[in-house]
Amino acid sequence: MAIKPKKAIKPNRPSWDEYFLEIAKVVAQRSTCDRANVGAVIARNKVILSTGYNGAPRGLPHCDDVGHEIVDGHCVRTIHAEANAIAQAARNGAAIEGATIYLTISPCYDCFKMMINGGIKEVIYKEFYMSRYGLSKAVLDLSKKTGVKITAYKK
């Protein structure tokens, strides 16, 4: 015999995509490069496997502390949030094959290639990042060729 719930599920309960994107937003608050605060969450089967934010390599000074290393208008001192999330998964033995990555901003070409090689099956991002390094025709072409789905989140 099933027990009836006392209260109905909240009508404003976030979807899984909203939930993971909100967590990515909180993760971005840990960013140590003030040019862009970016967060990433890798999840599979409604379970978080890894998170990452943009910042300096482990043990090195942060941009916020020592300044930026700018090349072609881009801070190269930092590691992107997506790369850090993938590195953390590897470091902790979390297989990401078949997972979805949730991002606060759209991925750059290099990070998207890393996601493909890591086995990510879907990319969902909150905001489009317009720059030479943001979502590009090359990323969309790779998405079509590899079957890795990339989607701008729309509520």
DOPA-335869 format. One record per atom (N, C-alpha, C): x, y, z. Coordinates in nm, 3 decimals. Example, Ala and Ser with C-alpha at 12.3 -4.5 7.8 and 13.67 -1.06 7.14 Angstrom:
// residues 2
{{1.319, -0.569, 0.780}}
{{1.230, -0.450, 0.780}}
{{1.320, -0.330, 0.780}}
{{1.285, -0.225, 0.708}}
{{1.367, -0.106, 0.714}}
{{1.290, 0.003, 0.787}}
***
This chain:
// residues 155
{{0.084, -0.117, 0.000}}
{{0.000, 0.000, 0.000}}
{{0.089, 0.124, 0.000}}
{{0.065, 0.213, -0.095}}
{{0.144, 0.335, -0.107}}
{{0.094, 0.441, -0.010}}
{{0.189, 0.516, 0.044}}
{{0.153, 0.626, 0.133}}
{{0.142, 0.752, 0.048}}
{{0.031, 0.821, 0.064}}
{{0.011, 0.944, -0.012}}
{{0.096, 1.055, 0.047}}
{{0.157, 1.133, -0.041}}
{{0.237, 1.246, 0.012}}
{{0.147, 1.350, 0.075}}
{{0.197, 1.413, 0.182}}
{{0.120, 1.516, 0.249}}
{{0.111, 1.643, 0.165}}
{{0.213, 1.663, 0.084}}
{{0.222, 1.787, 0.008}}
{{0.263, 1.752, -0.135}}
{{0.204, 1.819, -0.231}}
{{0.240, 1.796, -0.371}}
{{0.381, 1.850, -0.396}}
{{0.446, 1.795, -0.498}}
{{0.577, 1.843, -0.537}}
{{0.566, 1.989, -0.577}}
{{0.663, 2.068, -0.534}}
{{0.660, 2.211, -0.563}}
{{0.650, 2.236, -0.713}}
{{0.559, 2.323, -0.755}}
{{0.544, 2.351, -0.898}}
{{0.665, 2.424, -0.957}}
{{0.743, 2.492, -0.874}}
{{0.860, 2.565, -0.923}}
{{0.990, 2.486, -0.904}}
{{0.977, 2.358, -0.880}}
{{1.095, 2.272, -0.864}}
{{1.176, 2.276, -0.992}}
{{1.309, 2.297, -0.983}}
{{1.389, 2.309, -1.105}}
{{1.400, 2.176, -1.180}}
{{1.409, 2.187, -1.311}}
{{1.438, 2.068, -1.392}}
{{1.582, 2.026, -1.361}}
{{1.622, 1.910, -1.407}}
{{1.760, 1.865, -1.386}}
{{1.859, 1.959, -1.453}}
{{1.827, 2.006, -1.572}}
{{1.916, 2.099, -1.641}}
{{1.931, 2.229, -1.561}}
{{1.818, 2.283, -1.511}}
{{1.824, 2.404, -1.429}}
{{1.907, 2.381, -1.303}}
{{1.886, 2.267, -1.241}}
{{1.957, 2.231, -1.118}}
{{2.108, 2.231, -1.140}}
{{2.155, 2.160, -1.243}}
{{2.299, 2.151, -1.268}}
{{2.357, 2.284, -1.315}}
{{2.279, 2.362, -1.390}}
{{2.327, 2.494, -1.432}}
{{2.338, 2.589, -1.313}}
{{2.247, 2.580, -1.219}}
{{2.256, 2.662, -1.098}}
{{2.379, 2.624, -1.015}}
{{2.408, 2.495, -1.009}}
{{2.528, 2.452, -0.937}}
{{2.652, 2.504, -1.010}}
{{2.653, 2.500, -1.143}}
{{2.766, 2.553, -1.220}}
{{2.785, 2.702, -1.190}}
{{2.674, 2.773, -1.172}}
{{2.681, 2.916, -1.139}}
{{2.750, 2.937, -1.003}}
{{2.719, 2.853, -0.907}}
{{2.784, 2.861, -0.775}}
{{2.931, 2.823, -0.787}}
{{2.962, 2.719, -0.863}}
{{3.101, 2.677, -0.885}}
{{3.182, 2.792, -0.945}}
{{3.121, 2.867, -1.037}}
{{3.189, 2.980, -1.102}}
{{3.235, 3.085, -1.001}}
{{3.169, 3.092, -0.887}}
{{3.207, 3.189, -0.784}}
{{3.345, 3.160, -0.727}}
{{3.397, 3.039, -0.748}}
{{3.531, 3.002, -0.701}}
{{3.639, 3.046, -0.800}}
{{3.600, 3.095, -0.917}}
{{3.695, 3.136, -1.019}}
{{3.798, 3.233, -0.964}}
{{3.922, 3.218, -1.010}}
{{4.029, 3.306, -0.963}}
{{4.082, 3.396, -1.075}}
{{4.006, 3.409, -1.182}}
{{4.038, 3.501, -1.290}}
{{3.918, 3.592, -1.308}}
{{3.933, 3.718, -1.267}}
{{3.818, 3.808, -1.267}}
{{3.775, 3.856, -1.405}}
{{3.844, 3.815, -1.510}}
{{3.801, 3.853, -1.645}}
{{3.674, 3.777, -1.685}}
{{3.660, 3.656, -1.634}}
{{3.541, 3.576, -1.661}}
{{3.528, 3.471, -1.550}}
{{3.416, 3.470, -1.483}}
{{3.390, 3.368, -1.382}}
{{3.306, 3.259, -1.445}}
{{3.368, 3.145, -1.469}}
{{3.303, 3.037, -1.542}}
{{3.298, 2.912, -1.455}}
{{3.186, 2.841, -1.460}}
{{3.171, 2.718, -1.386}}
{{3.126, 2.604, -1.476}}
{{3.166, 2.483, -1.440}}
{{3.131, 2.362, -1.514}}
{{3.091, 2.252, -1.417}}
{{2.989, 2.176, -1.456}}
{{2.947, 2.058, -1.379}}
{{2.932, 1.943, -1.479}}
{{2.997, 1.832, -1.449}}
{{2.982, 1.712, -1.531}}
{{2.893, 1.615, -1.453}}
{{2.785, 1.571, -1.517}}
{{2.689, 1.482, -1.450}}
{{2.646, 1.371, -1.544}}
{{2.611, 1.258, -1.485}}
{{2.555, 1.146, -1.560}}
{{2.454, 1.078, -1.470}}
{{2.340, 1.043, -1.527}}
{{2.234, 0.976, -1.451}}
{{2.195, 1.054, -1.325}}
{{2.189, 1.186, -1.339}}
{{2.145, 1.276, -1.232}}
{{2.242, 1.280, -1.113}}
{{2.369, 1.243, -1.138}}
{{2.471, 1.242, -1.033}}
{{2.590, 1.326, -1.081}}
{{2.638, 1.416, -0.995}}
{{2.753, 1.498, -1.028}}
{{2.880, 1.414, -1.020}}
{{2.958, 1.416, -1.128}}
{{3.084, 1.344, -1.133}}
{{3.203, 1.434, -1.105}}
{{3.193, 1.561, -1.145}}
{{3.304, 1.653, -1.129}}
{{3.256, 1.796, -1.150}}
{{3.332, 1.890, -1.096}}
{{3.307, 2.032, -1.119}}
{{3.440, 2.100, -1.151}}
{{3.431, 2.217, -1.209}}
{{3.552, 2.294, -1.237}}
{{3.519, 2.440, -1.258}}
{{3.617, 2.523, -1.233}}
{{3.605, 2.667, -1.258}}
{{3.736, 2.714, -1.319}}
{{3.735, 2.831, -1.381}}
{{3.857, 2.879, -1.444}}
{{3.950, 2.940, -1.340}}
{{4.077, 2.905, -1.353}}
{{4.178, 2.955, -1.261}}
{{4.315, 2.905, -1.298}}
{{4.414, 2.951, -1.226}}
{{4.553, 2.915, -1.251}}
{{4.577, 2.767, -1.221}}
{{4.682, 2.708, -1.281}}
{{4.716, 2.570, -1.248}}
{{4.740, 2.555, -1.098}}
{{4.710, 2.439, -1.047}}
{{4.723, 2.407, -0.905}}
{{4.861, 2.450, -0.852}}
{{4.859, 2.526, -0.743}}
{{4.983, 2.567, -0.677}}
{{5.048, 2.693, -0.732}}
{{4.992, 2.749, -0.840}}
{{5.049, 2.871, -0.897}}
{{4.965, 2.992, -0.858}}
{{5.026, 3.111, -0.864}}
{{4.951, 3.232, -0.827}}
{{4.829, 3.254, -0.916}}
{{4.725, 3.310, -0.857}}
{{4.601, 3.338, -0.929}}
{{4.608, 3.474, -0.997}}
{{4.534, 3.487, -1.105}}
{{4.525, 3.617, -1.176}}
{{4.479, 3.727, -1.081}}
{{4.385, 3.694, -0.996}}
{{4.333, 3.793, -0.902}}
{{4.444, 3.845, -0.810}}
{{4.550, 3.765, -0.790}}
{{4.660, 3.803, -0.700}}
{{4.777, 3.870, -0.774}}
{{4.809, 3.820, -0.894}}
{{4.931, 3.868, -0.962}}
{{4.905, 3.931, -1.098}}
{{4.782, 3.935, -1.141}}
{{4.750, 3.995, -1.270}}
{{4.732, 3.891, -1.379}}
{{4.692, 3.939, -1.494}}
{{4.662, 3.852, -1.607}}
{{4.780, 3.839, -1.700}}
{{4.784, 3.729, -1.771}}
{{4.883, 3.706, -1.877}}
{{4.802, 3.707, -2.008}}
{{4.797, 3.822, -2.073}}
{{4.710, 3.842, -2.188}}
{{4.784, 3.816, -2.319}}
{{4.726, 3.730, -2.400}}
{{4.775, 3.703, -2.536}}
{{4.653, 3.713, -2.627}}
{{4.660, 3.799, -2.726}}
{{4.549, 3.821, -2.820}}
{{4.417, 3.848, -2.749}}
{{4.423, 3.928, -2.643}}
{{4.303, 3.966, -2.571}}
{{4.245, 3.859, -2.479}}
{{4.319, 3.751, -2.458}}
{{4.269, 3.638, -2.379}}
{{4.369, 3.608, -2.268}}
{{4.321, 3.583, -2.147}}
{{4.410, 3.549, -2.036}}
{{4.452, 3.403, -2.049}}
{{4.581, 3.381, -2.073}}
{{4.631, 3.244, -2.092}}
{{4.687, 3.185, -1.963}}
{{4.682, 3.260, -1.855}}
{{4.727, 3.208, -1.726}}
{{4.629, 3.104, -1.673}}
{{4.502, 3.119, -1.708}}
{{4.398, 3.033, -1.652}}
{{4.374, 2.907, -1.733}}
{{4.325, 2.809, -1.664}}
{{4.275, 2.687, -1.726}}
{{4.123, 2.702, -1.727}}
{{4.061, 2.671, -1.839}}
{{3.916, 2.687, -1.849}}
{{3.842, 2.592, -1.756}}
{{3.722, 2.631, -1.719}}
{{3.640, 2.553, -1.626}}
{{3.617, 2.410, -1.676}}
{{3.591, 2.398, -1.807}}
{{3.565, 2.265, -1.866}}
{{3.687, 2.174, -1.851}}
{{3.804, 2.231, -1.881}}
{{3.928, 2.154, -1.871}}
{{3.954, 2.114, -1.726}}
{{3.928, 2.206, -1.632}}
{{3.947, 2.173, -1.491}}
{{3.850, 2.064, -1.445}}
{{3.726, 2.068, -1.493}}
{{3.629, 1.964, -1.455}}
{{3.673, 1.828, -1.509}}
{{3.722, 1.825, -1.632}}
{{3.770, 1.700, -1.691}}
{{3.894, 1.650, -1.617}}
{{3.986, 1.742, -1.585}}
{{4.108, 1.705, -1.511}}
{{4.073, 1.652, -1.372}}
{{3.976, 1.716, -1.305}}
{{3.936, 1.670, -1.172}}
{{3.873, 1.531, -1.178}}
{{3.795, 1.506, -1.281}}
{{3.736, 1.373, -1.297}}
{{3.848, 1.269, -1.313}}
{{3.945, 1.299, -1.398}}
{{4.057, 1.206, -1.419}}
{{4.136, 1.187, -1.290}}
{{4.164, 1.294, -1.222}}
{{4.243, 1.289, -1.097}}
{{4.174, 1.203, -0.991}}
{{4.040, 1.208, -0.991}}
{{3.964, 1.135, -0.889}}
{{3.906, 1.002, -0.938}}
{{3.943, 0.962, -1.059}}
{{3.899, 0.832, -1.110}}
{{3.753, 0.825, -1.150}}
{{3.695, 0.938, -1.187}}
{{3.554, 0.940, -1.227}}
{{3.545, 0.935, -1.379}}
{{3.495, 0.825, -1.431}}
{{3.477, 0.812, -1.576}}
{{3.365, 0.905, -1.620}}
{{3.390, 0.981, -1.727}}
{{3.289, 1.077, -1.774}}
{{3.227, 1.035, -1.907}}
{{3.258, 0.917, -1.954}}
{{3.201, 0.864, -2.078}}
{{3.048, 0.869, -2.071}}
{{2.987, 0.933, -2.170}}
{{2.842, 0.939, -2.177}}
{{2.778, 1.045, -2.089}}
{{2.858, 1.130, -2.027}}
{{2.806, 1.232, -1.936}}
{{2.766, 1.359, -2.012}}
{{2.699, 1.446, -1.939}}
{{2.663, 1.579, -1.987}}
{{2.744, 1.679, -1.908}}
{{2.793, 1.784, -1.976}}
{{2.862, 1.892, -1.907}}
{{2.774, 2.016, -1.913}}
{{2.757, 2.079, -1.799}}
{{2.678, 2.201, -1.785}}
{{2.773, 2.317, -1.764}}
{{2.758, 2.423, -1.844}}
{{2.851, 2.535, -1.841}}
{{2.776, 2.667, -1.822}}
{{2.839, 2.759, -1.752}}
{{2.778, 2.890, -1.738}}
{{2.791, 2.970, -1.867}}
{{2.891, 2.941, -1.949}}
{{2.905, 3.005, -2.080}}
{{2.940, 2.900, -2.185}}
{{2.922, 2.935, -2.311}}
{{2.949, 2.841, -2.421}}
{{3.098, 2.806, -2.427}}
{{3.130, 2.686, -2.475}}
{{3.269, 2.639, -2.475}}
{{3.351, 2.694, -2.592}}
{{3.481, 2.701, -2.571}}
{{3.573, 2.735, -2.680}}
{{3.603, 2.607, -2.760}}
{{3.666, 2.627, -2.872}}
{{3.698, 2.517, -2.963}}
{{3.788, 2.412, -2.896}}
{{3.894, 2.457, -2.828}}
{{3.985, 2.361, -2.764}}
{{3.917, 2.281, -2.654}}
{{3.836, 2.346, -2.573}}
{{3.766, 2.273, -2.467}}
{{3.665, 2.175, -2.525}}
{{3.598, 2.216, -2.632}}
{{3.502, 2.126, -2.695}}
{{3.572, 2.000, -2.747}}
{{3.689, 2.015, -2.807}}
{{3.766, 1.899, -2.854}}
{{3.802, 1.808, -2.737}}
{{3.838, 1.869, -2.624}}
{{3.871, 1.790, -2.505}}
{{3.749, 1.712, -2.455}}
{{3.633, 1.776, -2.460}}
{{3.509, 1.709, -2.418}}
{{3.480, 1.589, -2.507}}
{{3.500, 1.606, -2.636}}
{{3.479, 1.494, -2.731}}
{{3.568, 1.378, -2.692}}
{{3.697, 1.405, -2.674}}
{{3.791, 1.298, -2.640}}
{{3.765, 1.238, -2.503}}
{{3.706, 1.316, -2.413}}
{{3.673, 1.265, -2.280}}
{{3.547, 1.181, -2.276}}
{{3.471, 1.181, -2.386}}
{{3.350, 1.099, -2.391}}
{{3.223, 1.173, -2.354}}
{{3.229, 1.304, -2.338}}
{{3.109, 1.382, -2.308}}
{{3.012, 1.366, -2.425}}
{{2.885, 1.341, -2.396}}
{{2.787, 1.321, -2.504}}
{{2.703, 1.445, -2.530}}
{{2.696, 1.536, -2.430}}
{{2.612, 1.654, -2.446}}
{{2.670, 1.771, -2.368}}
{{2.657, 1.889, -2.427}}
{{2.701, 2.014, -2.366}}
{{2.579, 2.106, -2.357}}
{{2.551, 2.154, -2.236}}
{{2.441, 2.249, -2.217}}
{{2.502, 2.373, -2.152}}
{{2.484, 2.487, -2.217}}
{{2.541, 2.609, -2.162}}
{{2.432, 2.713, -2.139}}
{{2.459, 2.801, -2.043}}
{{2.362, 2.903, -2.002}}
{{2.369, 3.027, -2.089}}
{{2.489, 3.081, -2.110}}
{{2.504, 3.205, -2.185}}
{{2.603, 3.188, -2.298}}
{{2.579, 3.260, -2.404}}
{{2.671, 3.260, -2.516}}
{{2.784, 3.356, -2.485}}
{{2.906, 3.310, -2.501}}
{{3.024, 3.394, -2.478}}
{{3.079, 3.435, -2.612}}
{{3.062, 3.562, -2.643}}
{{3.105, 3.611, -2.774}}
{{3.249, 3.658, -2.768}}
{{3.334, 3.580, -2.825}}
{{3.474, 3.618, -2.841}}
{{3.534, 3.525, -2.944}}
{{3.655, 3.551, -2.976}}
{{3.726, 3.465, -3.070}}
{{3.730, 3.322, -3.016}}
{{3.724, 3.308, -2.884}}
{{3.736, 3.177, -2.822}}
{{3.602, 3.115, -2.786}}
{{3.493, 3.186, -2.809}}
{{3.361, 3.135, -2.775}}
{{3.308, 3.038, -2.879}}
{{3.183, 3.001, -2.865}}
{{3.117, 2.909, -2.957}}
{{3.136, 2.959, -3.100}}
{{3.181, 2.872, -3.184}}
{{3.214, 2.913, -3.320}}
{{3.159, 2.813, -3.420}}
{{3.171, 2.848, -3.546}}
{{3.133, 2.757, -3.653}}
{{3.210, 2.626, -3.641}}
{{3.337, 2.634, -3.602}}
{{3.419, 2.514, -3.587}}
{{3.362, 2.420, -3.481}}
{{3.313, 2.477, -3.369}}
{{3.253, 2.396, -3.264}}
{{3.125, 2.331, -3.316}}
{{3.043, 2.408, -3.385}}
{{2.918, 2.354, -3.439}}
{{2.945, 2.246, -3.543}}
{{3.047, 2.265, -3.626}}
{{3.085, 2.163, -3.724}}
{{3.130, 2.035, -3.655}}
{{3.211, 2.048, -3.550}}
{{3.255, 1.929, -3.475}}
{{3.137, 1.859, -3.409}}
{{3.043, 1.937, -3.361}}
{{2.924, 1.881, -3.298}}
{{2.850, 1.792, -3.398}}
{{2.832, 1.842, -3.519}}
{{2.762, 1.764, -3.622}}
{{2.840, 1.640, -3.661}}
{{2.971, 1.653, -3.674}}
{{3.055, 1.540, -3.717}}
{{3.066, 1.430, -3.612}}
{{3.067, 1.469, -3.485}}
{{3.089, 1.372, -3.377}}
{{2.961, 1.325, -3.309}}
{{2.853, 1.399, -3.328}}
{{2.728, 1.364, -3.260}}
{{2.721, 1.414, -3.117}}
{{2.821, 1.492, -3.073}}
{{2.816, 1.550, -2.939}}
{{2.721, 1.670, -2.947}}
{{2.612, 1.660, -2.876}}
{{2.506, 1.761, -2.881}}
{{2.548, 1.884, -2.801}}
{{2.524, 2.002, -2.857}}
{{2.553, 2.127, -2.786}}
{{2.428, 2.214, -2.792}}
{{2.384, 2.259, -2.672}}
{{2.257, 2.329, -2.662}}
{{2.267, 2.449, -2.570}}
{{2.210, 2.561, -2.615}}
{{2.193, 2.676, -2.528}}
{{2.069, 2.649, -2.445}}
{{2.079, 2.660, -2.314}}
{{1.965, 2.633, -2.228}}
{{1.861, 2.743, -2.241}}
{{1.740, 2.702, -2.262}}
{{1.625, 2.793, -2.269}}
{{1.522, 2.741, -2.171}}
{{1.479, 2.826, -2.078}}
{{1.380, 2.783, -1.980}}
{{1.244, 2.774, -2.044}}
***
